Amino acid sequence: MGSYFEEARLGRLLDEFPAGEAFLAGPARLSRDELRSLQDRRFRRVVARGWEVPFHARRWRATGLEPGDVRGLDDIAKLPPFSKQDLMDSVREHPPFGDFHGMDRRPDGSGAEAGGRYAAVFHTTSGTTGDPQPIFYGAWDREVQNALLARVYRLHGLRDDDVVHSVYGFGMVNGGHYIREALLHFTGARLLTPGTGRDTPSVEQVALMRRFGVTVLVGFADYLLRLSEVAREQGIEPAVRLVSGHLGAESRAALSEAWGGAAVFDWYGVADTGCIAAEGPSRDGLHVFEDAHFVELLDPDSDSGRPAPAGEPGALCTTVLFKDTVYPVIRFDTRDLTRLLPPDPGSGINFRRISGFEGRADAMVKLRGVNVYPHAVGAHLADRTALTGEFVCRLARREGRAALTVVVEVRPGIEPAPALAREVARHLRARIGVSVEVELVGAGETAHLTGIESRQKPVRLIDEGGA
């Protein structure tokens, strides 16, 4: 068994997946034909590894496929997509780790008993909606995704003299560890790792930022906004140079204002895949790192793997072109909704873009024939100056019909009057095309429902059931 660092192949890693100026002068300038050739070569290697992993081999054979039937990217639609539900089914059938990993058997056929086991990093999902999902990373896979995140931060303007404050959580989840490794291994920036408000109370986080001269914030927009409120409650006017994190449509202007006019950038990825796409300096869509991912948009109303209708949002499905060791990720349906955009010719990056996170396909609520995505409601509240932007949706079923109540916080000093609730309800109906009920509460009163102080991703939908 080789060491983690031998398997990471650090000597060639940044040649294949560079960051900073080397990225902009290298992969970012590939022509579409050159990129397709690179993707095809990497795809064939990943599929070959997939056949050696029981999960993929079992599911592919169930559709009638055999090794050699998928010869390149032109055949990708032959492979069935998979989702988190398929992974959790694998865990139940093959406890405790499932059969979607190949960490116990190397491509040369040697198993653990012969010293052939891969080095592997092990994390889980948070498990807030059920049992936690195991997630594995081989050394090569892990360090490539770390280098790609460093690419993100360089695109956003990170400098080696920055002091970075990260509010990503630790524990068994990947978030905080991933950010720490990316910044430590591939940048020279200094990093503070307080984590979520549960890891380090918000008041203490504000004090740490002030004491150590933080210049950059990284994390989820919801908690970063909350942190700015805590700073002001402590008599501190918050200000940083740069915020890099995960935004809703409503977050950018509010975050910039909350942190003294900071430049605010978005990026997107999930635990199984690492970073997939990120904004560049123009902040006009998120550039997909197509040298590392082959992305598709699937019809969110179908489980057949058919493409989303042209021009419509679809569920982002990715094949990770560098994951050819422990956990091959081949047509993973994230269930996250987005739109696919052409390259931005003025950016110097020839990769296609996505519009960003637009909601969850599996959190969709159908109200009187209209699809409503609770995670996207915040975007429709952003221009209401009387509101804080914090909200949570409650779903109930009454006499066979779904009813959605949006619980919305008002700013301090604003009276949560019935007239304001009606005005917000009219506004939401105009934006989403169907009526919802609106309940106004005071600032901070949704926190116990959303878990904003303790969770990386606040709860935005509570299903209360009913008949």
RODODO-808567 format. One record per residue (C-alpha): residue in three letters; x, y, z. Coordinates in steps of 0.2 Angstrom, whole numbers, plus 5000, padded with zeros to 4 digits. Each point is the difference from the previous one (the first is absolute). Layout:
<pts>
<ALA,<X,Y,Z>>
...
</pts>
This chain:
<pts>
<MET,<5000,5000,5000>>
<GLY,<5007,5017,4995>>
<SER,<5000,5015,5011>>
<TYR,<4986,5014,4997>>
<PHE,<5013,5012,4993>>
<GLU,<5007,4987,4988>>
<GLU,<4982,4997,4994>>
<ALA,<4996,5018,4999>>
<ARG,<5013,5002,4986>>
<LEU,<5003,5018,5005>>
<GLY,<5014,5002,4987>>
<ARG,<4988,4999,4985>>
<LEU,<4984,5006,5009>>
<LEU,<5002,5019,4997>>
<ASP,<5006,4996,4982>>
<GLU,<4983,4992,4996>>
<PHE,<4989,5011,5011>>
<PRO,<5009,5017,5002>>
<ALA,<4993,5015,5009>>
<GLY,<5003,5019,4999>>
<GLU,<5009,5007,4984>>
<ALA,<5005,4982,4995>>
<PHE,<4981,4996,4999>>
<LEU,<4996,5015,4990>>
<ALA,<5014,4997,4988>>
<GLY,<4997,4982,4999>>
<PRO,<4984,4990,5001>>
<ALA,<4989,5015,5000>>
<ARG,<5006,5004,4982>>
<LEU,<4997,4983,4993>>
<SER,<4989,5000,4984>>
<ARG,<4984,4990,5001>>
<ASP,<5008,4986,4989>>
<GLU,<5016,4999,5011>>
<LEU,<4989,5000,5016>>
<ARG,<4989,4986,4993>>
<SER,<5015,4989,4996>>
<LEU,<5007,5003,5018>>
<GLN,<4983,4996,5008>>
<ASP,<4998,4985,4989>>
<ARG,<5017,4993,5005>>
<ARG,<4996,5003,5019>>
<PHE,<4983,4993,4998>>
<ARG,<5006,4984,4993>>
<ARG,<5012,4997,5014>>
<VAL,<4986,5004,5013>>
<VAL,<4988,4988,4992>>
<ALA,<5013,4986,5000>>
<ARG,<5002,5002,5018>>
<GLY,<4981,5000,5002>>
<TRP,<4999,4983,4994>>
<GLU,<5011,4994,5014>>
<VAL,<4988,5007,5013>>
<PRO,<4986,4989,5005>>
<PHE,<4987,5014,5001>>
<HIS,<5003,5006,4982>>
<ALA,<5003,4983,4992>>
<ARG,<4983,4994,5008>>
<ARG,<4990,5014,4994>>
<TRP,<5007,5001,4983>>
<ARG,<4998,4981,4997>>
<ALA,<4982,5002,5005>>
<THR,<4997,5011,4985>>
<GLY,<5008,4987,4989>>
<LEU,<5017,5009,4998>>
<GLU,<5017,4990,5000>>
<PRO,<5018,5007,5001>>
<GLY,<5004,5007,4983>>
<ASP,<4982,5006,4996>>
<VAL,<5004,5018,5006>>
<ARG,<5015,5005,4989>>
<GLY,<5000,5019,5004>>
<LEU,<4990,5015,5004>>
<ASP,<4989,4998,4985>>
<ASP,<4993,4984,5009>>
<ILE,<4998,5009,5017>>
<ALA,<4981,4999,4999>>
<LYS,<5000,4981,5000>>
<LEU,<5006,5001,5019>>
<PRO,<4986,5002,5012>>
<PRO,<5001,5015,5012>>
<PHE,<5001,4997,5018>>
<SER,<4995,5011,5015>>
<LYS,<5002,5001,5019>>
<GLN,<4985,4988,5002>>
<ASP,<5009,4987,4990>>
<LEU,<5016,5002,5011>>
<MET,<4989,4998,5016>>
<ASP,<4992,4985,4993>>
<SER,<5018,4993,4997>>
<VAL,<5004,5003,5018>>
<ARG,<4984,4991,5006>>
<GLU,<5004,4985,4989>>
<HIS,<5019,5000,5004>>
<PRO,<5002,5007,5017>>
<PRO,<5009,5010,5007>>
<PHE,<5009,5008,4985>>
<GLY,<4990,4995,4985>>
<ASP,<5007,4992,4984>>
<PHE,<5003,5017,4990>>
<HIS,<5018,5001,5005>>
<GLY,<5016,4990,4994>>
<MET,<5012,5004,5015>>
<ASP,<5003,4982,5004>>
<ARG,<5006,4995,4982>>
<ARG,<5012,5008,4989>>
<PRO,<4999,5000,4981>>
<ASP,<5014,4987,5000>>
<GLY,<4988,4988,5009>>
<SER,<5009,5000,5016>>
<GLY,<4989,5001,5015>>
<ALA,<5002,5005,5018>>
<GLU,<5007,4984,5005>>
<ALA,<5014,5002,4988>>
<GLY,<5004,5018,5005>>
<GLY,<4990,5007,4985>>
<ARG,<4988,5011,5009>>
<TYR,<4999,5018,4995>>
<ALA,<5003,5014,5012>>
<ALA,<4983,5008,5003>>
<VAL,<4993,5016,5009>>
<PHE,<4983,4996,5008>>
<HIS,<4986,5012,5004>>
<THR,<4981,4999,5001>>
<THR,<4986,5012,4996>>
<SER,<4991,5008,5014>>
<GLY,<4986,4988,5001>>
<THR,<4987,5013,5004>>
<THR,<4987,4992,4989>>
<GLY,<5005,4982,5004>>
<ASP,<5015,4989,5003>>
<PRO,<5016,5008,4995>>
<GLN,<5008,4995,4983>>
<PRO,<5018,4994,5000>>
<ILE,<5011,5010,4988>>
<PHE,<5017,4994,4995>>
<TYR,<5015,5009,4991>>
<GLY,<5015,4992,4993>>
<ALA,<5016,5010,5003>>
<TRP,<5001,5005,4982>>
<ASP,<4982,5005,4999>>
<ARG,<5001,5009,5016>>
<GLU,<5015,5011,4996>>
<VAL,<4993,5004,4982>>
<GLN,<4984,5006,5008>>
<ASN,<5010,5010,5012>>
<ALA,<5010,5008,4986>>
<LEU,<4984,5004,4991>>
<LEU,<4993,5009,5015>>
<ALA,<5017,5010,5001>>
<ARG,<4996,5004,4981>>
<VAL,<4983,5007,5006>>
<TYR,<5008,5011,5013>>
<ARG,<5013,5007,4988>>
<LEU,<4987,5004,4988>>
<HIS,<4991,5010,5014>>
<GLY,<5015,5010,5004>>
<LEU,<5008,4991,5015>>
<ARG,<5018,5005,5003>>
<ASP,<5013,4992,5010>>
<ASP,<5000,5014,5013>>
<ASP,<4982,4998,5004>>
<VAL,<4993,4994,5017>>
<VAL,<4985,4989,4996>>
<HIS,<4986,4996,5013>>
<SER,<4990,4984,4995>>
<VAL,<4983,4996,5008>>
<TYR,<4999,4983,4992>>
<GLY,<4996,4986,5012>>
<PHE,<5011,4986,5006>>
<GLY,<4996,4984,5008>>
<MET,<4997,4985,4988>>
<VAL,<4993,5012,4986>>
<ASN,<5013,5004,4987>>
<GLY,<4998,5019,4999>>
<GLY,<5012,5008,5012>>
<HIS,<5013,4987,4997>>
<TYR,<4999,5002,4981>>
<ILE,<5002,5019,5001>>
<ARG,<5015,4999,5013>>
<GLU,<5009,4987,4988>>
<ALA,<4998,5011,4985>>
<LEU,<5006,5016,5008>>
<LEU,<5014,4991,5009>>
<HIS,<5006,4989,4986>>
<PHE,<4998,5012,4985>>
<THR,<5001,5018,5006>>
<GLY,<5010,5010,5012>>
<ALA,<4986,5008,5009>>
<ARG,<4998,4999,5019>>
<LEU,<4984,4992,5005>>
<LEU,<4989,5001,5016>>
<THR,<4988,4985,5002>>
<PRO,<4987,5004,5012>>
<GLY,<4986,4990,4991>>
<THR,<4982,5003,5003>>
<GLY,<4992,5009,5014>>
<ARG,<4998,4983,5009>>
<ASP,<5019,4997,4998>>
<THR,<5005,5018,5006>>
<PRO,<4986,5012,5006>>
<SER,<4997,5015,4989>>
<VAL,<5006,5013,5013>>
<GLU,<5016,4991,5001>>
<GLN,<5002,4999,4981>>
<VAL,<4998,5019,4999>>
<ALA,<5013,5002,5013>>
<LEU,<5012,4988,4991>>
<MET,<4998,5010,4984>>
<ARG,<5004,5016,5008>>
<ARG,<5015,4994,5009>>
<PHE,<5008,4991,4985>>
<GLY,<4996,5013,4987>>
<VAL,<4989,4989,4988>>
<THR,<4999,5006,4982>>
<VAL,<4990,4985,4992>>
<LEU,<4985,4991,5005>>
<VAL,<4995,4983,4993>>
<GLY,<4984,4990,5004>>
<PHE,<4981,5000,4997>>
<ALA,<4992,5016,4997>>
<ASP,<4986,4998,5013>>
<TYR,<5012,4998,5015>>
<LEU,<5012,5014,4994>>
<LEU,<4985,5012,5000>>
<ARG,<4996,4995,5018>>
<LEU,<5018,5002,5005>>
<SER,<5000,5018,4993>>
<GLU,<4984,5003,5011>>
<VAL,<5009,4993,5015>>
<ALA,<5015,5012,4997>>
<ARG,<4989,5015,5000>>
<GLU,<4992,4994,5016>>
<GLN,<5017,5001,5007>>
<GLY,<5003,5017,4994>>
<ILE,<5012,4995,4986>>
<GLU,<4997,5006,4982>>
<PRO,<5005,4985,4990>>
<ALA,<5011,5001,4985>>
<VAL,<5010,4988,4989>>
<ARG,<5007,5001,4983>>
<LEU,<4993,4984,4993>>
<VAL,<4986,4987,5003>>
<SER,<5000,4984,4991>>
<GLY,<4986,4987,5003>>
<HIS,<4984,4994,4995>>
<LEU,<4986,5012,4995>>
<GLY,<4982,5001,4996>>
<ALA,<4994,5013,4988>>
<GLU,<4996,5011,5015>>
<SER,<5017,4999,5009>>
<ARG,<5013,5010,4990>>
<ALA,<4994,5018,5003>>
<ALA,<4995,4996,5018>>
<LEU,<5017,4992,5004>>
<SER,<5010,5014,4991>>
<GLU,<4991,5013,5010>>
<ALA,<5001,4990,5016>>
<TRP,<5019,4999,4999>>
<GLY,<5004,5017,4995>>
<GLY,<4999,4999,4981>>
<ALA,<5010,4984,4999>>
<ALA,<5002,4991,4983>>
<VAL,<4988,4985,5000>>
<PHE,<5003,4984,4990>>
<ASP,<4990,4984,4998>>
<TRP,<5005,4982,4997>>
<TYR,<4992,4984,4999>>
<GLY,<5004,4982,5004>>
<VAL,<4993,4985,5011>>
<ALA,<5009,4988,5012>>
<ASP,<5001,4986,4987>>
<THR,<5008,5010,4986>>
<GLY,<5010,5014,5007>>
<CYS,<4999,5017,4992>>
<ILE,<4991,5000,4983>>
<ALA,<4998,5018,4995>>
<ALA,<5005,5018,5006>>
<GLU,<4998,5018,4995>>
<GLY,<5014,5010,4992>>
<PRO,<5003,5018,5002>>
<SER,<4985,5005,4989>>
<ARG,<4988,4990,5012>>
<ASP,<4989,4996,4985>>
<GLY,<4996,4982,5003>>
<LEU,<5011,4986,5007>>
<HIS,<5014,4993,4989>>
<VAL,<4999,4981,5000>>
<PHE,<5017,4992,5002>>
<GLU,<4997,4990,4984>>
<ASP,<5018,4993,5001>>
<ALA,<4995,4991,5016>>
<HIS,<4981,4997,4998>>
<PHE,<4988,4995,4986>>
<VAL,<4983,5008,5004>>
<GLU,<4983,4997,4994>>
<LEU,<4983,5007,5004>>
<LEU,<4986,4986,5003>>
<ASP,<4981,5002,5000>>
<PRO,<4996,5003,5019>>
<ASP,<4983,4992,4997>>
<SER,<5007,4984,4993>>
<ASP,<5011,4986,5008>>
<SER,<5005,4993,4982>>
<GLY,<5015,5011,4998>>
<ARG,<4993,5009,4985>>
<PRO,<5006,5018,4997>>
<ALA,<4991,5015,5007>>
<PRO,<4990,5009,4987>>
<ALA,<5010,5013,4991>>
<GLY,<5001,5017,5009>>
<GLU,<4992,4993,5016>>
<PRO,<5008,4997,5016>>
<GLY,<5006,4982,5003>>
<ALA,<5008,4989,5013>>
<LEU,<5019,5002,4999>>
<CYS,<5008,4983,4996>>
<THR,<5018,4998,5000>>
<THR,<5014,4988,4996>>
<VAL,<5016,5003,5010>>
<LEU,<5014,4998,4987>>
<PHE,<5014,4998,5013>>
<LYS,<4991,4988,5012>>
<ASP,<5008,4984,4994>>
<THR,<5006,4992,5017>>
<VAL,<4989,4997,5015>>
<TYR,<4983,5007,4995>>
<PRO,<4996,5003,4982>>
<VAL,<4986,5012,4997>>
<ILE,<4992,4997,4984>>
<ARG,<4984,5009,4995>>
<PHE,<4996,5005,5018>>
<ASP,<4983,5009,5000>>
<THR,<5002,5014,5014>>
<ARG,<4981,5004,4999>>
<ASP,<5006,5019,5001>>
<LEU,<4992,5011,4987>>
<THR,<5009,5011,4988>>
<ARG,<5001,5006,4982>>
<LEU,<5014,4997,4988>>
<LEU,<5008,5016,4992>>
<PRO,<5012,5002,4986>>
<PRO,<5018,5005,5003>>
<ASP,<5003,5019,5004>>
<PRO,<5011,5006,4986>>
<GLY,<5006,5015,5010>>
<SER,<5007,4989,5014>>
<GLY,<5014,4991,4992>>
<ILE,<4992,4984,5006>>
<ASN,<4994,4989,4986>>
<PHE,<4990,4989,5012>>
<ARG,<4981,5000,5000>>
<ARG,<4991,5008,5015>>
<ILE,<4985,4996,5012>>
<SER,<4988,5012,5007>>
<GLY,<5003,4995,5018>>
<PHE,<4989,4991,5012>>
<GLU,<4982,5002,4997>>
<GLY,<4992,4988,5012>>
<ARG,<4998,4981,5003>>
<ALA,<4991,4989,4989>>
<ASP,<4996,4988,5014>>
<ALA,<4994,5015,5011>>
<MET,<4987,5006,4987>>
<VAL,<4982,5003,5006>>
<LYS,<4986,4999,4988>>
<LEU,<4987,5013,5004>>
<ARG,<4984,5000,4989>>
<GLY,<5010,4994,4985>>
<VAL,<5015,5012,5003>>
<ASN,<5017,4994,5005>>
<VAL,<5007,5010,5014>>
<TYR,<5018,4998,5007>>
<PRO,<5001,5006,5018>>
<HIS,<5019,5003,4999>>
<ALA,<4997,5013,4987>>
<VAL,<4987,5010,5010>>
<GLY,<5014,5011,5007>>
<ALA,<5004,5007,4983>>
<HIS,<4982,5007,4999>>
<LEU,<5002,5008,5018>>
<ALA,<5016,5009,4996>>
<ASP,<4993,5016,4995>>
<ARG,<4988,5002,5014>>
<THR,<5009,5013,5011>>
<ALA,<4989,4996,5015>>
<LEU,<5006,4982,5001>>
<THR,<5016,4993,5006>>
<GLY,<5001,4986,4986>>
<GLU,<4998,4986,5013>>
<PHE,<4986,4988,4997>>
<VAL,<4994,4982,5001>>
<CYS,<4985,4992,4991>>
<ARG,<4988,4988,5009>>
<LEU,<4991,4988,4989>>
<ALA,<4983,4992,5005>>
<ARG,<4987,4990,4992>>
<ARG,<4982,5005,5003>>
<GLU,<4986,4989,4993>>
<GLY,<5012,4993,4986>>
<ARG,<5007,5017,4995>>
<ALA,<5017,5007,5004>>
<ALA,<5001,5016,5008>>
<LEU,<5017,5010,5003>>
<THR,<5002,5013,5013>>
<VAL,<5016,5011,4999>>
<VAL,<5006,5006,5017>>
<VAL,<5010,5016,4997>>
<GLU,<5010,5011,5012>>
<VAL,<4997,5019,5000>>
<ARG,<5014,5012,5005>>
<PRO,<5002,5007,5018>>
<GLY,<4988,5014,5002>>
<ILE,<4988,4994,4986>>
<GLU,<4983,4995,5006>>
<PRO,<4995,4983,4993>>
<ALA,<4982,5007,4996>>
<PRO,<4987,4990,4990>>
<ALA,<5001,5013,4986>>
<LEU,<5019,4997,4998>>
<ALA,<4996,4981,4999>>
<ARG,<4987,5003,4987>>
<GLU,<5012,5010,4990>>
<VAL,<5014,4987,5001>>
<ALA,<4987,4986,4995>>
<ARG,<4995,5010,4985>>
<HIS,<5019,5003,4995>>
<LEU,<5003,4981,5001>>
<ARG,<4985,4996,4990>>
<ALA,<5006,5011,4986>>
<ARG,<5017,4992,5001>>
<ILE,<4996,4982,5001>>
<GLY,<4983,4999,4992>>
<VAL,<4990,4993,5014>>
<SER,<4993,5006,5017>>
<VAL,<5009,4996,5016>>
<GLU,<4996,5005,5018>>
<VAL,<5012,5012,5008>>
<GLU,<5004,5001,5019>>
<LEU,<5011,5014,5006>>
<VAL,<5011,4998,5015>>
<GLY,<5013,5010,5009>>
<ALA,<5019,5000,4995>>
<GLY,<5008,4984,5006>>
<GLU,<4984,4991,5003>>
<THR,<5002,4987,4986>>
<ALA,<5018,4995,5007>>
<HIS,<4993,4985,5010>>
<LEU,<4992,4993,4985>>
<THR,<5013,5003,4987>>
<GLY,<5015,4996,5011>>
<ILE,<5010,5014,4992>>
<GLU,<5012,5001,5015>>
<SER,<5004,4982,5000>>
<ARG,<4998,4993,4982>>
<GLN,<5010,5004,4984>>
<LYS,<4984,5000,4990>>
<PRO,<4985,5006,5009>>
<VAL,<4983,4991,4999>>
<ARG,<4989,5009,4988>>
<LEU,<4985,4988,4999>>
<ILE,<4991,4991,5014>>
<ASP,<4988,4987,4995>>
<GLU,<4986,4999,5013>>
<GLY,<4990,4986,4992>>
<GLY,<4981,5000,5001>>
<ALA,<4987,4991,4991>>
</pts>
